[in-house]
Amino acid sequence: MNLSFFDQFMSPCLLGIPLILLSLLFPALLFPTPNKRWLPNRLSTLQLWLLNLITKQLMIPLNKTGHKWALILTSLMLLLLTINLLGLLPYTFTPTTQLSMNMALAFPLWLATLLTGLRTQPSATLGHLLPEGTPTPLIPALILIETTSLLIRPLALGVRLTANLTAGHLLIQLISTATIVLLPLMPAVSILTSSILLLLTILELAVAMIQAYVFVLLLSLYLQENI
C-alpha cells in the first residue's frame, strides 16, 4: 500500500481505539513526581527553574488579578512544549498537528478571557470594539470589523499552531525521503540534503518551542486586555 505524506497526521488507532488520548497523557510521565524534599535531585531543580522562568515571562504583562491564571497558562505551556518536542521523534504522533485539538484548546480559553472582561469591566471590554475619535459615518463599519477581528482570534490561534507544525513535519519528511532516494544515485547530493535535513531539524526544535510560547503568550495578552 502506498502511503502519502499526510498519513503521518492521521490519529493512530489500536483495535479501532484512537490513541490520541495516550499521546496527550504520555508527556506527563516525563516529569518527576514531587516528594517531601524541596530539591531532591538535579532534574527537579531544573524543572523548578524552568517553571519559574515560564511563569515569570507569562505574568509580566498581567497585573495581580491576572496572576490567578498562572497555573492554567503554565500548565498549558508545558503541555504544548512537551507534545511539540516529542512529536519530532521518529515513529511518533503529534496531537498538535490536529486543528480540532488546537481549536479545543484555543476557543474555551479565549472565551474565558472574554467573559472575564465582560464580567469585571464590561464598558472597557465593549469599548475595544469602537476606537476613540472614530468619525460617526464609520462607526457601523468599524464595529463590524472589530467584532470580526475579535471572533477570529481563537481560529488564528489554532490555525497558526497547526500550520507551523504541519509544514515543518512535511518538510522533514520530504527532505528525508529525497535523501534516501538520492543515496544510491548521487551520494554527494544525498550528503548535502542530509546536512540540510539536520539544519531543518534544529530549526523545527526551535519552532516547536516558539509556537508553544506564542500560543500561551497571545492568550495572556488577550487576558491583559480584559482585566
PyMOL commands that place a pseudoatom at each C-alpha (Angstrom):
pseudoatom trace, name=CA, resn=MET, resi=1, chain=A, elem=C, hetatm=0, pos=[0.000, 0.000, 0.000]
pseudoatom trace, name=CA, resn=ASN, resi=2, chain=A, elem=C, hetatm=0, pos=[1.373, 3.410, -0.975]
pseudoatom trace, name=CA, resn=LEU, resi=3, chain=A, elem=C, hetatm=0, pos=[1.469, 5.923, 1.846]
pseudoatom trace, name=CA, resn=SER, resi=4, chain=A, elem=C, hetatm=0, pos=[1.053, 9.625, 1.229]
pseudoatom trace, name=CA, resn=PHE, resi=5, chain=A, elem=C, hetatm=0, pos=[2.943, 12.370, 3.015]
pseudoatom trace, name=CA, resn=PHE, resi=6, chain=A, elem=C, hetatm=0, pos=[-0.169, 13.276, 5.003]
pseudoatom trace, name=CA, resn=ASP, resi=7, chain=A, elem=C, hetatm=0, pos=[-0.664, 9.836, 6.524]
pseudoatom trace, name=CA, resn=GLN, resi=8, chain=A, elem=C, hetatm=0, pos=[1.663, 10.838, 9.355]
pseudoatom trace, name=CA, resn=PHE, resi=9, chain=A, elem=C, hetatm=0, pos=[-1.029, 13.255, 10.583]
pseudoatom trace, name=CA, resn=MET, resi=10, chain=A, elem=C, hetatm=0, pos=[-3.680, 10.548, 10.940]
pseudoatom trace, name=CA, resn=SER, resi=11, chain=A, elem=C, hetatm=0, pos=[-4.543, 9.683, 14.521]
pseudoatom trace, name=CA, resn=PRO, resi=12, chain=A, elem=C, hetatm=0, pos=[-3.119, 6.215, 15.294]
pseudoatom trace, name=CA, resn=CYS, resi=13, chain=A, elem=C, hetatm=0, pos=[-5.583, 3.503, 16.296]
pseudoatom trace, name=CA, resn=LEU, resi=14, chain=A, elem=C, hetatm=0, pos=[-5.222, 0.153, 18.029]
pseudoatom trace, name=CA, resn=LEU, resi=15, chain=A, elem=C, hetatm=0, pos=[-8.123, -2.290, 17.592]
pseudoatom trace, name=CA, resn=GLY, resi=16, chain=A, elem=C, hetatm=0, pos=[-10.236, 0.636, 16.420]
pseudoatom trace, name=CA, resn=ILE, resi=17, chain=A, elem=C, hetatm=0, pos=[-9.455, 2.693, 19.536]
pseudoatom trace, name=CA, resn=PRO, resi=18, chain=A, elem=C, hetatm=0, pos=[-7.855, 6.135, 18.889]
pseudoatom trace, name=CA, resn=LEU, resi=19, chain=A, elem=C, hetatm=0, pos=[-4.556, 6.526, 20.701]
pseudoatom trace, name=CA, resn=ILE, resi=20, chain=A, elem=C, hetatm=0, pos=[-4.529, 10.337, 20.693]
pseudoatom trace, name=CA, resn=LEU, resi=21, chain=A, elem=C, hetatm=0, pos=[-5.536, 10.388, 24.366]
pseudoatom trace, name=CA, resn=LEU, resi=22, chain=A, elem=C, hetatm=0, pos=[-2.475, 8.273, 25.185]
pseudoatom trace, name=CA, resn=SER, resi=23, chain=A, elem=C, hetatm=0, pos=[-0.333, 10.701, 23.192]
pseudoatom trace, name=CA, resn=LEU, resi=24, chain=A, elem=C, hetatm=0, pos=[-1.675, 13.563, 25.306]
pseudoatom trace, name=CA, resn=LEU, resi=25, chain=A, elem=C, hetatm=0, pos=[-1.144, 11.822, 28.638]
pseudoatom trace, name=CA, resn=PHE, resi=26, chain=A, elem=C, hetatm=0, pos=[2.319, 10.417, 27.940]
pseudoatom trace, name=CA, resn=PRO, resi=27, chain=A, elem=C, hetatm=0, pos=[4.231, 13.737, 28.367]
pseudoatom trace, name=CA, resn=ALA, resi=28, chain=A, elem=C, hetatm=0, pos=[3.051, 13.900, 31.981]
pseudoatom trace, name=CA, resn=LEU, resi=29, chain=A, elem=C, hetatm=0, pos=[5.080, 10.759, 32.725]
pseudoatom trace, name=CA, resn=LEU, resi=30, chain=A, elem=C, hetatm=0, pos=[8.301, 12.588, 31.853]
pseudoatom trace, name=CA, resn=PHE, resi=31, chain=A, elem=C, hetatm=0, pos=[8.036, 14.985, 34.785]
pseudoatom trace, name=CA, resn=PRO, resi=32, chain=A, elem=C, hetatm=0, pos=[9.381, 13.724, 38.114]
pseudoatom trace, name=CA, resn=THR, resi=33, chain=A, elem=C, hetatm=0, pos=[6.849, 13.066, 40.828]
pseudoatom trace, name=CA, resn=PRO, resi=34, chain=A, elem=C, hetatm=0, pos=[7.010, 15.524, 43.757]
pseudoatom trace, name=CA, resn=ASN, resi=35, chain=A, elem=C, hetatm=0, pos=[8.046, 14.396, 47.199]
pseudoatom trace, name=CA, resn=LYS, resi=36, chain=A, elem=C, hetatm=0, pos=[8.544, 15.958, 50.624]
pseudoatom trace, name=CA, resn=ARG, resi=37, chain=A, elem=C, hetatm=0, pos=[12.010, 17.314, 49.852]
pseudoatom trace, name=CA, resn=TRP, resi=38, chain=A, elem=C, hetatm=0, pos=[12.271, 20.739, 48.243]
pseudoatom trace, name=CA, resn=LEU, resi=39, chain=A, elem=C, hetatm=0, pos=[15.095, 19.918, 45.830]
pseudoatom trace, name=CA, resn=PRO, resi=40, chain=A, elem=C, hetatm=0, pos=[15.515, 16.135, 45.692]
pseudoatom trace, name=CA, resn=ASN, resi=41, chain=A, elem=C, hetatm=0, pos=[17.760, 15.978, 42.613]
pseudoatom trace, name=CA, resn=ARG, resi=42, chain=A, elem=C, hetatm=0, pos=[19.143, 17.941, 39.671]
pseudoatom trace, name=CA, resn=LEU, resi=43, chain=A, elem=C, hetatm=0, pos=[16.204, 17.057, 37.432]
pseudoatom trace, name=CA, resn=SER, resi=44, chain=A, elem=C, hetatm=0, pos=[13.696, 18.503, 39.882]
pseudoatom trace, name=CA, resn=THR, resi=45, chain=A, elem=C, hetatm=0, pos=[15.880, 21.580, 40.288]
pseudoatom trace, name=CA, resn=LEU, resi=46, chain=A, elem=C, hetatm=0, pos=[15.948, 22.068, 36.515]
pseudoatom trace, name=CA, resn=GLN, resi=47, chain=A, elem=C, hetatm=0, pos=[12.198, 21.547, 36.332]
pseudoatom trace, name=CA, resn=LEU, resi=48, chain=A, elem=C, hetatm=0, pos=[11.579, 24.113, 39.084]
pseudoatom trace, name=CA, resn=TRP, resi=49, chain=A, elem=C, hetatm=0, pos=[13.861, 26.629, 37.349]
pseudoatom trace, name=CA, resn=LEU, resi=50, chain=A, elem=C, hetatm=0, pos=[12.024, 26.118, 34.058]
pseudoatom trace, name=CA, resn=LEU, resi=51, chain=A, elem=C, hetatm=0, pos=[8.627, 26.543, 35.718]
pseudoatom trace, name=CA, resn=ASN, resi=52, chain=A, elem=C, hetatm=0, pos=[9.726, 29.760, 37.402]
pseudoatom trace, name=CA, resn=LEU, resi=53, chain=A, elem=C, hetatm=0, pos=[11.138, 31.116, 34.137]
pseudoatom trace, name=CA, resn=ILE, resi=54, chain=A, elem=C, hetatm=0, pos=[7.991, 30.309, 32.155]
pseudoatom trace, name=CA, resn=THR, resi=55, chain=A, elem=C, hetatm=0, pos=[5.662, 31.686, 34.828]
pseudoatom trace, name=CA, resn=LYS, resi=56, chain=A, elem=C, hetatm=0, pos=[7.667, 34.900, 35.129]
pseudoatom trace, name=CA, resn=GLN, resi=57, chain=A, elem=C, hetatm=0, pos=[7.625, 35.510, 31.372]
pseudoatom trace, name=CA, resn=LEU, resi=58, chain=A, elem=C, hetatm=0, pos=[3.884, 34.861, 31.096]
pseudoatom trace, name=CA, resn=MET, resi=59, chain=A, elem=C, hetatm=0, pos=[2.942, 37.012, 34.092]
pseudoatom trace, name=CA, resn=ILE, resi=60, chain=A, elem=C, hetatm=0, pos=[4.962, 40.092, 33.051]
pseudoatom trace, name=CA, resn=PRO, resi=61, chain=A, elem=C, hetatm=0, pos=[2.128, 41.735, 31.026]
pseudoatom trace, name=CA, resn=LEU, resi=62, chain=A, elem=C, hetatm=0, pos=[-0.537, 40.900, 33.652]
pseudoatom trace, name=CA, resn=ASN, resi=63, chain=A, elem=C, hetatm=0, pos=[-1.470, 42.661, 36.863]
pseudoatom trace, name=CA, resn=LYS, resi=64, chain=A, elem=C, hetatm=0, pos=[-2.147, 40.919, 40.170]
pseudoatom trace, name=CA, resn=THR, resi=65, chain=A, elem=C, hetatm=0, pos=[-5.673, 39.984, 39.118]
pseudoatom trace, name=CA, resn=GLY, resi=66, chain=A, elem=C, hetatm=0, pos=[-4.331, 38.062, 36.146]
pseudoatom trace, name=CA, resn=HIS, resi=67, chain=A, elem=C, hetatm=0, pos=[-1.890, 36.120, 38.319]
pseudoatom trace, name=CA, resn=LYS, resi=68, chain=A, elem=C, hetatm=0, pos=[-4.761, 33.772, 39.163]
pseudoatom trace, name=CA, resn=TRP, resi=69, chain=A, elem=C, hetatm=0, pos=[-4.283, 32.364, 35.659]
pseudoatom trace, name=CA, resn=ALA, resi=70, chain=A, elem=C, hetatm=0, pos=[-0.653, 31.426, 36.310]
pseudoatom trace, name=CA, resn=LEU, resi=71, chain=A, elem=C, hetatm=0, pos=[-1.363, 27.735, 36.917]
pseudoatom trace, name=CA, resn=ILE, resi=72, chain=A, elem=C, hetatm=0, pos=[-3.540, 27.368, 33.796]
pseudoatom trace, name=CA, resn=LEU, resi=73, chain=A, elem=C, hetatm=0, pos=[-1.159, 29.199, 31.462]
pseudoatom trace, name=CA, resn=THR, resi=74, chain=A, elem=C, hetatm=0, pos=[1.984, 27.493, 32.779]
pseudoatom trace, name=CA, resn=SER, resi=75, chain=A, elem=C, hetatm=0, pos=[0.371, 24.046, 32.571]
pseudoatom trace, name=CA, resn=LEU, resi=76, chain=A, elem=C, hetatm=0, pos=[-0.757, 24.753, 29.004]
pseudoatom trace, name=CA, resn=MET, resi=77, chain=A, elem=C, hetatm=0, pos=[2.737, 25.940, 28.097]
pseudoatom trace, name=CA, resn=LEU, resi=78, chain=A, elem=C, hetatm=0, pos=[4.347, 22.764, 29.441]
pseudoatom trace, name=CA, resn=LEU, resi=79, chain=A, elem=C, hetatm=0, pos=[1.743, 20.574, 27.708]
pseudoatom trace, name=CA, resn=LEU, resi=80, chain=A, elem=C, hetatm=0, pos=[2.270, 22.179, 24.303]
pseudoatom trace, name=CA, resn=LEU, resi=81, chain=A, elem=C, hetatm=0, pos=[6.043, 22.270, 24.743]
pseudoatom trace, name=CA, resn=THR, resi=82, chain=A, elem=C, hetatm=0, pos=[6.375, 18.570, 25.568]
pseudoatom trace, name=CA, resn=ILE, resi=83, chain=A, elem=C, hetatm=0, pos=[3.892, 17.455, 22.891]
pseudoatom trace, name=CA, resn=ASN, resi=84, chain=A, elem=C, hetatm=0, pos=[5.584, 19.531, 20.181]
pseudoatom trace, name=CA, resn=LEU, resi=85, chain=A, elem=C, hetatm=0, pos=[9.079, 18.304, 21.081]
pseudoatom trace, name=CA, resn=LEU, resi=86, chain=A, elem=C, hetatm=0, pos=[8.083, 14.657, 21.445]
pseudoatom trace, name=CA, resn=GLY, resi=87, chain=A, elem=C, hetatm=0, pos=[6.367, 14.842, 18.055]
pseudoatom trace, name=CA, resn=LEU, resi=88, chain=A, elem=C, hetatm=0, pos=[9.757, 15.350, 16.408]
pseudoatom trace, name=CA, resn=LEU, resi=89, chain=A, elem=C, hetatm=0, pos=[10.950, 11.909, 17.485]
pseudoatom trace, name=CA, resn=PRO, resi=90, chain=A, elem=C, hetatm=0, pos=[10.774, 9.111, 14.877]
pseudoatom trace, name=CA, resn=TYR, resi=91, chain=A, elem=C, hetatm=0, pos=[7.642, 6.956, 14.803]
pseudoatom trace, name=CA, resn=THR, resi=92, chain=A, elem=C, hetatm=0, pos=[5.676, 9.354, 16.985]
pseudoatom trace, name=CA, resn=PHE, resi=93, chain=A, elem=C, hetatm=0, pos=[2.395, 11.199, 16.565]
pseudoatom trace, name=CA, resn=THR, resi=94, chain=A, elem=C, hetatm=0, pos=[1.979, 14.918, 17.219]
pseudoatom trace, name=CA, resn=PRO, resi=95, chain=A, elem=C, hetatm=0, pos=[-1.539, 15.726, 18.504]
pseudoatom trace, name=CA, resn=THR, resi=96, chain=A, elem=C, hetatm=0, pos=[-0.978, 19.465, 17.983]
pseudoatom trace, name=CA, resn=THR, resi=97, chain=A, elem=C, hetatm=0, pos=[-0.954, 18.947, 14.205]
pseudoatom trace, name=CA, resn=GLN, resi=98, chain=A, elem=C, hetatm=0, pos=[-4.710, 18.339, 14.526]
pseudoatom trace, name=CA, resn=LEU, resi=99, chain=A, elem=C, hetatm=0, pos=[-6.739, 21.519, 14.089]
pseudoatom trace, name=CA, resn=SER, resi=100, chain=A, elem=C, hetatm=0, pos=[-9.583, 20.050, 16.153]
pseudoatom trace, name=CA, resn=MET, resi=101, chain=A, elem=C, hetatm=0, pos=[-7.354, 19.707, 19.212]
pseudoatom trace, name=CA, resn=ASN, resi=102, chain=A, elem=C, hetatm=0, pos=[-5.814, 23.167, 18.861]
pseudoatom trace, name=CA, resn=MET, resi=103, chain=A, elem=C, hetatm=0, pos=[-9.254, 24.731, 18.493]
pseudoatom trace, name=CA, resn=ALA, resi=104, chain=A, elem=C, hetatm=0, pos=[-10.428, 22.780, 21.553]
pseudoatom trace, name=CA, resn=LEU, resi=105, chain=A, elem=C, hetatm=0, pos=[-7.603, 24.443, 23.485]
pseudoatom trace, name=CA, resn=ALA, resi=106, chain=A, elem=C, hetatm=0, pos=[-7.874, 27.919, 21.957]
pseudoatom trace, name=CA, resn=PHE, resi=107, chain=A, elem=C, hetatm=0, pos=[-11.630, 28.535, 21.902]
pseudoatom trace, name=CA, resn=PRO, resi=108, chain=A, elem=C, hetatm=0, pos=[-12.532, 27.820, 25.575]
pseudoatom trace, name=CA, resn=LEU, resi=109, chain=A, elem=C, hetatm=0, pos=[-9.550, 29.781, 26.910]
pseudoatom trace, name=CA, resn=TRP, resi=110, chain=A, elem=C, hetatm=0, pos=[-10.220, 32.737, 24.589]
pseudoatom trace, name=CA, resn=LEU, resi=111, chain=A, elem=C, hetatm=0, pos=[-13.895, 32.664, 25.610]
pseudoatom trace, name=CA, resn=ALA, resi=112, chain=A, elem=C, hetatm=0, pos=[-12.904, 32.580, 29.281]
pseudoatom trace, name=CA, resn=THR, resi=113, chain=A, elem=C, hetatm=0, pos=[-10.764, 35.716, 28.847]
pseudoatom trace, name=CA, resn=LEU, resi=114, chain=A, elem=C, hetatm=0, pos=[-13.620, 37.449, 27.032]
pseudoatom trace, name=CA, resn=LEU, resi=115, chain=A, elem=C, hetatm=0, pos=[-16.191, 36.519, 29.668]
pseudoatom trace, name=CA, resn=THR, resi=116, chain=A, elem=C, hetatm=0, pos=[-13.791, 37.643, 32.391]
pseudoatom trace, name=CA, resn=GLY, resi=117, chain=A, elem=C, hetatm=0, pos=[-13.626, 41.066, 30.788]
pseudoatom trace, name=CA, resn=LEU, resi=118, chain=A, elem=C, hetatm=0, pos=[-17.394, 41.287, 30.329]
pseudoatom trace, name=CA, resn=ARG, resi=119, chain=A, elem=C, hetatm=0, pos=[-17.903, 40.379, 33.986]
pseudoatom trace, name=CA, resn=THR, resi=120, chain=A, elem=C, hetatm=0, pos=[-15.265, 42.640, 35.550]
pseudoatom trace, name=CA, resn=GLN, resi=121, chain=A, elem=C, hetatm=0, pos=[-15.206, 45.665, 33.210]
pseudoatom trace, name=CA, resn=PRO, resi=122, chain=A, elem=C, hetatm=0, pos=[-17.970, 45.439, 30.590]
pseudoatom trace, name=CA, resn=SER, resi=123, chain=A, elem=C, hetatm=0, pos=[-17.653, 49.064, 29.445]
pseudoatom trace, name=CA, resn=ALA, resi=124, chain=A, elem=C, hetatm=0, pos=[-13.925, 48.818, 28.718]
pseudoatom trace, name=CA, resn=THR, resi=125, chain=A, elem=C, hetatm=0, pos=[-14.304, 45.434, 27.013]
pseudoatom trace, name=CA, resn=LEU, resi=126, chain=A, elem=C, hetatm=0, pos=[-17.061, 46.658, 24.721]
pseudoatom trace, name=CA, resn=GLY, resi=127, chain=A, elem=C, hetatm=0, pos=[-15.149, 49.902, 24.198]
pseudoatom trace, name=CA, resn=HIS, resi=128, chain=A, elem=C, hetatm=0, pos=[-12.462, 47.947, 22.331]
pseudoatom trace, name=CA, resn=LEU, resi=129, chain=A, elem=C, hetatm=0, pos=[-14.966, 47.468, 19.523]
pseudoatom trace, name=CA, resn=LEU, resi=130, chain=A, elem=C, hetatm=0, pos=[-15.003, 51.192, 18.768]
pseudoatom trace, name=CA, resn=PRO, resi=131, chain=A, elem=C, hetatm=0, pos=[-11.723, 53.185, 18.792]
pseudoatom trace, name=CA, resn=GLU, resi=132, chain=A, elem=C, hetatm=0, pos=[-11.855, 56.612, 20.367]
pseudoatom trace, name=CA, resn=GLY, resi=133, chain=A, elem=C, hetatm=0, pos=[-12.337, 59.533, 17.978]
pseudoatom trace, name=CA, resn=THR, resi=134, chain=A, elem=C, hetatm=0, pos=[-13.967, 57.476, 15.218]
pseudoatom trace, name=CA, resn=PRO, resi=135, chain=A, elem=C, hetatm=0, pos=[-15.993, 59.593, 12.733]
pseudoatom trace, name=CA, resn=THR, resi=136, chain=A, elem=C, hetatm=0, pos=[-19.733, 58.992, 13.002]
pseudoatom trace, name=CA, resn=PRO, resi=137, chain=A, elem=C, hetatm=0, pos=[-20.227, 57.607, 9.458]
pseudoatom trace, name=CA, resn=LEU, resi=138, chain=A, elem=C, hetatm=0, pos=[-17.548, 54.953, 10.062]
pseudoatom trace, name=CA, resn=ILE, resi=139, chain=A, elem=C, hetatm=0, pos=[-18.925, 53.691, 13.380]
pseudoatom trace, name=CA, resn=PRO, resi=140, chain=A, elem=C, hetatm=0, pos=[-21.046, 50.786, 11.987]
pseudoatom trace, name=CA, resn=ALA, resi=141, chain=A, elem=C, hetatm=0, pos=[-18.257, 49.560, 9.705]
pseudoatom trace, name=CA, resn=LEU, resi=142, chain=A, elem=C, hetatm=0, pos=[-15.603, 49.756, 12.438]
pseudoatom trace, name=CA, resn=ILE, resi=143, chain=A, elem=C, hetatm=0, pos=[-17.795, 47.928, 14.948]
pseudoatom trace, name=CA, resn=LEU, resi=144, chain=A, elem=C, hetatm=0, pos=[-18.307, 45.157, 12.381]
pseudoatom trace, name=CA, resn=ILE, resi=145, chain=A, elem=C, hetatm=0, pos=[-14.573, 44.966, 11.597]
pseudoatom trace, name=CA, resn=GLU, resi=146, chain=A, elem=C, hetatm=0, pos=[-13.512, 44.944, 15.260]
pseudoatom trace, name=CA, resn=THR, resi=147, chain=A, elem=C, hetatm=0, pos=[-16.124, 42.294, 16.102]
pseudoatom trace, name=CA, resn=THR, resi=148, chain=A, elem=C, hetatm=0, pos=[-14.882, 40.105, 13.258]
pseudoatom trace, name=CA, resn=SER, resi=149, chain=A, elem=C, hetatm=0, pos=[-11.265, 40.506, 14.375]
pseudoatom trace, name=CA, resn=LEU, resi=150, chain=A, elem=C, hetatm=0, pos=[-12.302, 39.618, 17.928]
pseudoatom trace, name=CA, resn=LEU, resi=151, chain=A, elem=C, hetatm=0, pos=[-14.178, 36.484, 16.896]
pseudoatom trace, name=CA, resn=ILE, resi=152, chain=A, elem=C, hetatm=0, pos=[-11.392, 35.301, 14.599]
pseudoatom trace, name=CA, resn=ARG, resi=153, chain=A, elem=C, hetatm=0, pos=[-8.796, 35.252, 17.398]
pseudoatom trace, name=CA, resn=PRO, resi=154, chain=A, elem=C, hetatm=0, pos=[-9.323, 31.615, 18.501]
pseudoatom trace, name=CA, resn=LEU, resi=155, chain=A, elem=C, hetatm=0, pos=[-9.277, 30.486, 14.870]
pseudoatom trace, name=CA, resn=ALA, resi=156, chain=A, elem=C, hetatm=0, pos=[-5.984, 32.306, 14.328]
pseudoatom trace, name=CA, resn=LEU, resi=157, chain=A, elem=C, hetatm=0, pos=[-4.514, 30.684, 17.439]
pseudoatom trace, name=CA, resn=GLY, resi=158, chain=A, elem=C, hetatm=0, pos=[-5.448, 27.169, 16.348]
pseudoatom trace, name=CA, resn=VAL, resi=159, chain=A, elem=C, hetatm=0, pos=[-4.549, 27.578, 12.668]
pseudoatom trace, name=CA, resn=ARG, resi=160, chain=A, elem=C, hetatm=0, pos=[-1.165, 29.191, 13.448]
pseudoatom trace, name=CA, resn=LEU, resi=161, chain=A, elem=C, hetatm=0, pos=[-0.066, 26.300, 15.662]
pseudoatom trace, name=CA, resn=THR, resi=162, chain=A, elem=C, hetatm=0, pos=[-1.401, 23.654, 13.267]
pseudoatom trace, name=CA, resn=ALA, resi=163, chain=A, elem=C, hetatm=0, pos=[0.067, 25.214, 10.123]
pseudoatom trace, name=CA, resn=ASN, resi=164, chain=A, elem=C, hetatm=0, pos=[3.556, 25.761, 11.527]
pseudoatom trace, name=CA, resn=LEU, resi=165, chain=A, elem=C, hetatm=0, pos=[3.913, 22.254, 12.926]
pseudoatom trace, name=CA, resn=THR, resi=166, chain=A, elem=C, hetatm=0, pos=[2.351, 20.598, 9.873]
pseudoatom trace, name=CA, resn=ALA, resi=167, chain=A, elem=C, hetatm=0, pos=[4.630, 22.498, 7.485]
pseudoatom trace, name=CA, resn=GLY, resi=168, chain=A, elem=C, hetatm=0, pos=[7.705, 21.546, 9.486]
pseudoatom trace, name=CA, resn=HIS, resi=169, chain=A, elem=C, hetatm=0, pos=[6.792, 17.856, 9.591]
pseudoatom trace, name=CA, resn=LEU, resi=170, chain=A, elem=C, hetatm=0, pos=[6.111, 17.822, 5.853]
pseudoatom trace, name=CA, resn=LEU, resi=171, chain=A, elem=C, hetatm=0, pos=[9.443, 19.482, 5.064]
pseudoatom trace, name=CA, resn=ILE, resi=172, chain=A, elem=C, hetatm=0, pos=[11.324, 16.989, 7.219]
pseudoatom trace, name=CA, resn=GLN, resi=173, chain=A, elem=C, hetatm=0, pos=[9.576, 14.066, 5.525]
pseudoatom trace, name=CA, resn=LEU, resi=174, chain=A, elem=C, hetatm=0, pos=[10.157, 15.445, 2.031]
pseudoatom trace, name=CA, resn=ILE, resi=175, chain=A, elem=C, hetatm=0, pos=[13.866, 16.084, 2.580]
pseudoatom trace, name=CA, resn=SER, resi=176, chain=A, elem=C, hetatm=0, pos=[14.416, 12.768, 4.363]
pseudoatom trace, name=CA, resn=THR, resi=177, chain=A, elem=C, hetatm=0, pos=[12.690, 10.931, 1.518]
pseudoatom trace, name=CA, resn=ALA, resi=178, chain=A, elem=C, hetatm=0, pos=[14.869, 12.753, -1.019]
pseudoatom trace, name=CA, resn=THR, resi=179, chain=A, elem=C, hetatm=0, pos=[17.988, 11.863, 0.986]
pseudoatom trace, name=CA, resn=ILE, resi=180, chain=A, elem=C, hetatm=0, pos=[17.162, 8.152, 0.956]
pseudoatom trace, name=CA, resn=VAL, resi=181, chain=A, elem=C, hetatm=0, pos=[16.208, 8.124, -2.741]
pseudoatom trace, name=CA, resn=LEU, resi=182, chain=A, elem=C, hetatm=0, pos=[19.343, 10.014, -3.835]
pseudoatom trace, name=CA, resn=LEU, resi=183, chain=A, elem=C, hetatm=0, pos=[21.766, 7.971, -1.729]
pseudoatom trace, name=CA, resn=PRO, resi=184, chain=A, elem=C, hetatm=0, pos=[22.370, 5.160, -4.321]
pseudoatom trace, name=CA, resn=LEU, resi=185, chain=A, elem=C, hetatm=0, pos=[22.098, 7.512, -7.301]
pseudoatom trace, name=CA, resn=MET, resi=186, chain=A, elem=C, hetatm=0, pos=[24.025, 10.638, -6.257]
pseudoatom trace, name=CA, resn=PRO, resi=187, chain=A, elem=C, hetatm=0, pos=[25.798, 10.180, -2.921]
pseudoatom trace, name=CA, resn=ALA, resi=188, chain=A, elem=C, hetatm=0, pos=[27.251, 13.691, -2.899]
pseudoatom trace, name=CA, resn=VAL, resi=189, chain=A, elem=C, hetatm=0, pos=[23.826, 15.288, -3.325]
pseudoatom trace, name=CA, resn=SER, resi=190, chain=A, elem=C, hetatm=0, pos=[22.439, 12.919, -0.694]
pseudoatom trace, name=CA, resn=ILE, resi=191, chain=A, elem=C, hetatm=0, pos=[25.043, 14.079, 1.816]
pseudoatom trace, name=CA, resn=LEU, resi=192, chain=A, elem=C, hetatm=0, pos=[24.135, 17.687, 1.043]
pseudoatom trace, name=CA, resn=THR, resi=193, chain=A, elem=C, hetatm=0, pos=[20.424, 17.043, 1.581]
pseudoatom trace, name=CA, resn=SER, resi=194, chain=A, elem=C, hetatm=0, pos=[21.185, 15.184, 4.826]
pseudoatom trace, name=CA, resn=SER, resi=195, chain=A, elem=C, hetatm=0, pos=[23.046, 18.247, 6.121]
pseudoatom trace, name=CA, resn=ILE, resi=196, chain=A, elem=C, hetatm=0, pos=[20.037, 20.374, 5.146]
pseudoatom trace, name=CA, resn=LEU, resi=197, chain=A, elem=C, hetatm=0, pos=[17.847, 17.874, 6.996]
pseudoatom trace, name=CA, resn=LEU, resi=198, chain=A, elem=C, hetatm=0, pos=[19.964, 18.271, 10.126]
pseudoatom trace, name=CA, resn=LEU, resi=199, chain=A, elem=C, hetatm=0, pos=[19.674, 22.060, 9.988]
pseudoatom trace, name=CA, resn=LEU, resi=200, chain=A, elem=C, hetatm=0, pos=[15.931, 21.797, 9.381]
pseudoatom trace, name=CA, resn=THR, resi=201, chain=A, elem=C, hetatm=0, pos=[15.527, 19.503, 12.378]
pseudoatom trace, name=CA, resn=ILE, resi=202, chain=A, elem=C, hetatm=0, pos=[17.317, 22.039, 14.594]
pseudoatom trace, name=CA, resn=LEU, resi=203, chain=A, elem=C, hetatm=0, pos=[15.040, 24.736, 13.185]
pseudoatom trace, name=CA, resn=GLU, resi=204, chain=A, elem=C, hetatm=0, pos=[11.967, 22.633, 13.926]
pseudoatom trace, name=CA, resn=LEU, resi=205, chain=A, elem=C, hetatm=0, pos=[13.102, 22.191, 17.518]
pseudoatom trace, name=CA, resn=ALA, resi=206, chain=A, elem=C, hetatm=0, pos=[13.133, 25.968, 17.825]
pseudoatom trace, name=CA, resn=VAL, resi=207, chain=A, elem=C, hetatm=0, pos=[9.773, 26.275, 16.056]
pseudoatom trace, name=CA, resn=ALA, resi=208, chain=A, elem=C, hetatm=0, pos=[8.200, 23.701, 18.400]
pseudoatom trace, name=CA, resn=MET, resi=209, chain=A, elem=C, hetatm=0, pos=[9.258, 25.720, 21.443]
pseudoatom trace, name=CA, resn=ILE, resi=210, chain=A, elem=C, hetatm=0, pos=[8.459, 29.117, 19.932]
pseudoatom trace, name=CA, resn=GLN, resi=211, chain=A, elem=C, hetatm=0, pos=[4.969, 28.112, 18.804]
pseudoatom trace, name=CA, resn=ALA, resi=212, chain=A, elem=C, hetatm=0, pos=[4.085, 26.787, 22.255]
pseudoatom trace, name=CA, resn=TYR, resi=213, chain=A, elem=C, hetatm=0, pos=[5.302, 30.057, 23.782]
pseudoatom trace, name=CA, resn=VAL, resi=214, chain=A, elem=C, hetatm=0, pos=[3.466, 32.223, 21.213]
pseudoatom trace, name=CA, resn=PHE, resi=215, chain=A, elem=C, hetatm=0, pos=[0.188, 30.327, 21.742]
pseudoatom trace, name=CA, resn=VAL, resi=216, chain=A, elem=C, hetatm=0, pos=[0.218, 30.917, 25.505]
pseudoatom trace, name=CA, resn=LEU, resi=217, chain=A, elem=C, hetatm=0, pos=[1.655, 34.449, 25.245]
pseudoatom trace, name=CA, resn=LEU, resi=218, chain=A, elem=C, hetatm=0, pos=[-1.188, 35.558, 22.968]
pseudoatom trace, name=CA, resn=LEU, resi=219, chain=A, elem=C, hetatm=0, pos=[-3.692, 34.128, 25.432]
pseudoatom trace, name=CA, resn=SER, resi=220, chain=A, elem=C, hetatm=0, pos=[-2.050, 36.139, 28.210]
pseudoatom trace, name=CA, resn=LEU, resi=221, chain=A, elem=C, hetatm=0, pos=[-2.230, 39.284, 26.055]
pseudoatom trace, name=CA, resn=TYR, resi=222, chain=A, elem=C, hetatm=0, pos=[-5.924, 38.650, 25.387]
pseudoatom trace, name=CA, resn=LEU, resi=223, chain=A, elem=C, hetatm=0, pos=[-6.350, 38.284, 29.139]
pseudoatom trace, name=CA, resn=GLN, resi=224, chain=A, elem=C, hetatm=0, pos=[-4.488, 41.546, 29.718]
pseudoatom trace, name=CA, resn=GLU, resi=225, chain=A, elem=C, hetatm=0, pos=[-6.997, 43.408, 27.536]
pseudoatom trace, name=CA, resn=ASN, resi=226, chain=A, elem=C, hetatm=0, pos=[-9.893, 42.158, 29.658]
pseudoatom trace, name=CA, resn=ILE, resi=227, chain=A, elem=C, hetatm=0, pos=[-8.573, 42.713, 33.165]
for i in range(1, 227): cmd.bond("trace and resi %d" % i, "trace and resi %d" % (i + 1))
show_as sticks, trace
zoom trace
